Amino acid sequence: MYRERASRLPGAVVWTSVPSGNGQGRVLPDGCMDLLWHDGRLLVAGPDTRAHLTGGPPSTWAGIRFHPGTAPALLGVPAHELRDRRVDLAELWPAAAVRRVTARVDAADDPAHGLEDVALRRAAETAPPDPLLGRLVTALGAGRPVAATADELGVGARQLHRRSLAAFGYGPKTLARILRMRRALALARAGVPLAETAARAGYADQPHLARDVRSLAGVPLGELLARGQRSEQVHPVSVRVEDDGVPLPPDRVPRLQLDTAPGPGHLREQGVDLRGTVAP
């Protein structure tokens, strides 16, 4: 069973996963990083550039998923150092600090609540997120070209690339590619024909969509849609389900049936609420 809710930390999501059986989950890139709890251990899930496969015996996971670009400042490590990695928090923080934080999470009534409290404390002690990065995520999530976005933000290509590496773990072109895939999957799962999905999501054509999804997800597009697999949740900034070019209001976004898979809060799904809220 998987549950999630909006965090008190702006833009973040708090989740808990108790998988119901053995099997493999496929976590798709989404531009986010997570602070995880599992069996008394704290870990960090870095930004993915390809699908991450999960598996093993069923066990409880909890986490807080940070808004894209905000985790590095809170965790004190550049995102590119954690790209495509899952690491123990003890590799990033002093041992004494990790023991204190772990004890705080373990003492909470729910590990997810404990993680959220840790994140809120860290946020109170650090500078607020760089607004430029938030504007970048919004623009790329809406399909704006990287070069045009850089001009609109008033930064050069090299500076934008450096800041993106530290914040997201990769350059703006990779971030744009990942968010474009998320838009395409949202449209396809909403029933939009694939040729139209490709055009609306910003691909040259349907074969371009298929190649890009296979490269990022590790499986063909048709198989991905048939199995309904995806990562934790589709972050709101990376999805714009539209009708004739107009974003759909939340109550018109399709809701599909959810199934869980083992792993750090990630899902094997037959479907999810494309707004990022688990369908009942």
Buried (B, 14 or more C-beta within 10 A) or exposed (E): EBBBEEBEBEBBBBBBBBBEEEBEBBBBBBBBBBBBBBEEEBBBBBBBBBBBEBEEEBEBBBBBBBBBBBBBBBBEBBBBBBBBBBBEBBEBBEEEEBEEBBEBBEEBEEBBBBBBBBBBEBBEEEEEBBEBBBEBBEBBBBBBEBEEBBEEBEBEBEEBBBBBBBBBBBBBBBBBBBBBBBBBBBBBBBEBEBEEBBBBBBBEEBEEBBBBBBEBBBBEBEEBBEEBBBBBBBBBBBBBBBEEEEEBEEEEBBBBEBBBBBBBBBBBBEBBBBBBBBBE
